[in-house]
């Protein structure tokens, strides 16, 4: 059981997060200063800095908590351990689509104008949590033979899945179909394609081709 002091700290922490995110949604941008949050909550700046070292850390904590909660909820499912890696990833993406409805306006506000490869600092902790989850999922797939083990190349797989998740998020935010049926179809088709690649030699062949072409292109440029 948590002590009274611990509960009070958690309460202050939660209040800061809620105040920050409320002001973000209302104004379309993060709060102007720590002082503004403290005045709104009637707490001292010292109380704020005991919980968060910077303003950016507040939003980082929010998105990390959101991702961690989603991953935990999905992986605690009764059938999770019996799923293949592809089934686990699909379960995660469908759960994400449902959870995304609760925060759709916030997701549109923060992700709507981001390009696929744009990673602002407030996403750092969310990305780390996702990649840890993806690494476990990929390890599970390699153990079962569902995903081909390609040595050092396999280290890039979590990043690939992160980019894919961002593409699903982008599609979800633009989807105007009833019940977001098009997002479900997008998830099914792209995951099927991705796992087909991960268990074949296509990636190896592409890597070999790039290793061959890059020196050729470089040398060609020097000749001219």
C-alpha positions in Angstrom: 0.0 0.0 0.0 1.3 3.5 -0.8 2.0 5.9 1.9 0.0 9.2 2.3 3.1 11.1 1.0 3.3 8.8 -2.1 -0.5 9.2 -2.8 -0.1 13.0 -2.5 2.8 13.0 -4.9 0.9 10.9 -7.4 -2.1 13.2 -7.1 0.1 16.3 -7.7 1.7 14.5 -10.7 -1.7 13.6 -12.2 -3.0 17.1 -11.6 0.0 18.6 -13.5 -0.5 16.3 -16.4 -4.2 16.9 -16.6 -3.7 20.7 -16.4 -1.0 20.6 -19.1 -3.0 18.5 -21.5 -6.2 20.5 -20.9 -4.5 23.7 -21.7 -2.8 22.1 -24.7 -6.2 21.0 -26.2 -7.9 24.3 -25.4 -5.3 26.6 -26.9 -3.7 24.3 -29.5 -0.3 24.7 -28.0 1.5 23.7 -24.8 1.1 26.0 -21.7 3.2 29.1 -21.9 5.1 28.5 -18.7 5.5 26.4 -15.5 4.2 29.4 -13.6 0.9 29.3 -15.5 0.3 25.7 -14.6 1.2 26.3 -11.0 -1.1 29.3 -10.7 -3.9 27.2 -12.2 -3.4 24.4 -9.8 -2.5 26.7 -6.9 0.8 24.9 -6.2 4.3 26.1 -5.9 6.9 25.8 -8.6 8.9 23.7 -6.2 6.0 21.2 -6.2 6.0 21.1 -10.0 9.8 20.5 -10.3 9.7 17.7 -7.7 7.5 15.9 -10.2 8.9 17.0 -13.6 12.3 18.4 -14.5 10.9 20.4 -17.5 7.7 21.3 -19.2 8.4 18.9 -22.1 8.7 16.1 -19.6 5.0 16.4 -18.7 3.8 15.6 -22.3 6.5 12.9 -22.7 5.1 11.3 -19.6 1.5 11.5 -20.8 2.2 9.8 -24.2 4.4 7.2 -22.6 1.7 6.4 -20.1 -0.8 6.1 -22.8 1.3 3.7 -24.9 2.3 1.7 -21.8 -1.3 1.3 -20.7 -2.4 0.2 -24.2 0.4 -2.4 -24.4 -0.3 -3.7 -21.0 -4.0 -4.0 -21.7 -3.5 -6.0 -24.9 -0.7 -8.2 -23.6 -2.7 -9.2 -20.5 -5.4 -10.8 -22.7 -6.1 -14.5 -22.1 -5.0 -15.7 -25.5 -2.1 -13.3 -26.0 0.7 -15.9 -25.3 -0.9 -18.3 -27.8 -0.9 -15.7 -30.6 1.6 -15.6 -33.4 3.7 -12.4 -33.7 1.4 -11.3 -36.5 -1.7 -11.9 -34.4 -0.2 -10.0 -31.5 0.6 -7.0 -33.7 -2.8 -7.1 -35.2 -4.4 -7.2 -31.8 -2.3 -4.3 -30.7 -3.3 -2.2 -33.7 -7.0 -2.9 -33.4 -6.9 -2.1 -29.7 -5.0 1.1 -30.6 -7.8 2.1 -33.1 -10.4 1.7 -30.4 -8.4 3.6 -27.8 -7.7 6.3 -30.4 -11.4 7.2 -30.5 -11.2 8.4 -26.9 -8.4 10.8 -27.8 -9.1 11.4 -31.4 -9.2 15.3 -31.2 -5.9 15.3 -29.3 -4.3 12.9 -31.7 -5.4 15.1 -34.6 -4.0 18.1 -32.9 -0.6 16.6 -32.1 -0.1 14.1 -34.9 -2.3 15.5 -37.7 0.4 17.7 -39.3 3.4 15.6 -38.5 5.2 13.9 -41.4 5.8 10.1 -41.1 9.4 10.5 -40.1 9.0 13.6 -37.9 9.7 12.8 -34.3 9.4 15.7 -31.9 10.9 15.4 -28.5 7.6 14.9 -26.8 7.3 11.5 -28.6 10.7 10.2 -27.4 9.4 8.1 -24.5 6.4 6.8 -26.4 8.7 5.7 -29.2 11.0 3.9 -26.7 8.0 2.1 -25.2 6.7 1.0 -28.5 10.1 -0.2 -29.8 10.6 -2.3 -26.6 7.2 -3.9 -27.2 8.1 -4.4 -30.9 11.4 -6.0 -30.0 9.7 -8.6 -27.8 7.1 -9.2 -30.5 9.8 -9.7 -33.1 11.8 -12.0 -30.8 8.7 -14.1 -30.4 8.3 -14.3 -34.2 12.0 -15.3 -34.7 11.7 -18.1 -32.1 8.7 -19.5 -33.8 10.3 -19.2 -37.3 7.5 -16.7 -38.3 10.1 -14.0 -38.8 13.5 -14.7 -40.5 16.5 -14.0 -38.4 18.9 -11.7 -40.3 21.6 -10.9 -37.8 22.3 -7.1 -37.4 19.6 -6.3 -40.0 17.0 -7.5 -37.4 17.9 -4.6 -35.2 16.1 -2.3 -37.5 12.8 -4.2 -37.3 11.4 -2.3 -34.2 12.0 1.0 -36.1 10.2 -0.4 -39.1 7.2 -1.4 -37.0 7.2 2.0 -35.3 7.1 3.7 -38.7 4.3 1.4 -39.7 2.4 2.2 -36.6 2.8 5.9 -37.4 1.4 5.2 -40.9 -1.6 3.5 -39.3 -2.2 6.5 -37.0 -1.9 8.9 -40.0 -4.4 6.8 -42.0 -6.8 6.6 -39.0 -6.8 10.4 -38.6 -7.7 10.9 -42.3 -10.3 8.0 -42.4 -13.8 9.3 -43.0 -15.4 5.8 -43.6 -18.2 4.6 -41.3 -16.9 3.0 -38.2 -13.4 3.6 -39.6 -13.7 0.4 -41.7 -11.0 1.6 -44.1 -8.5 1.8 -41.2 -9.3 -1.8 -40.3 -8.7 -2.8 -44.0 -5.5 -0.8 -44.1 -4.2 -2.5 -41.0 -5.0 -6.0 -42.3 -3.5 -5.5 -45.7 -0.3 -3.7 -44.6 0.4 -6.1 -41.7 -0.1 -9.1 -44.0 2.4 -7.6 -46.5 4.9 -6.6 -43.8 5.0 -10.1 -42.3 5.2 -11.7 -45.7 8.4 -9.6 -46.2 9.8 -10.5 -42.7 9.6 -14.2 -43.3 11.0 -14.2 -46.9 14.3 -13.3 -48.5 13.0 -10.1 -50.1 14.6 -7.9 -47.5 17.9 -9.7 -47.9 17.8 -9.4 -51.7 17.0 -5.7 -51.4 19.9 -5.2 -49.0 22.2 -7.0 -51.3 21.0 -4.9 -54.3 21.6 -1.7 -52.3 25.1 -2.8 -51.3 25.8 -3.4 -55.0 24.2 -0.2 -56.4 25.6 2.3 -54.0 29.2 1.9 -55.0 28.2 1.8 -58.7 26.2 5.1 -58.3 29.1 6.7 -56.4 31.7 5.7 -59.0 29.4 6.8 -61.8 29.1 10.2 -60.2 32.9 10.5 -60.0 33.4 9.7 -63.6 31.2 12.5 -64.7 
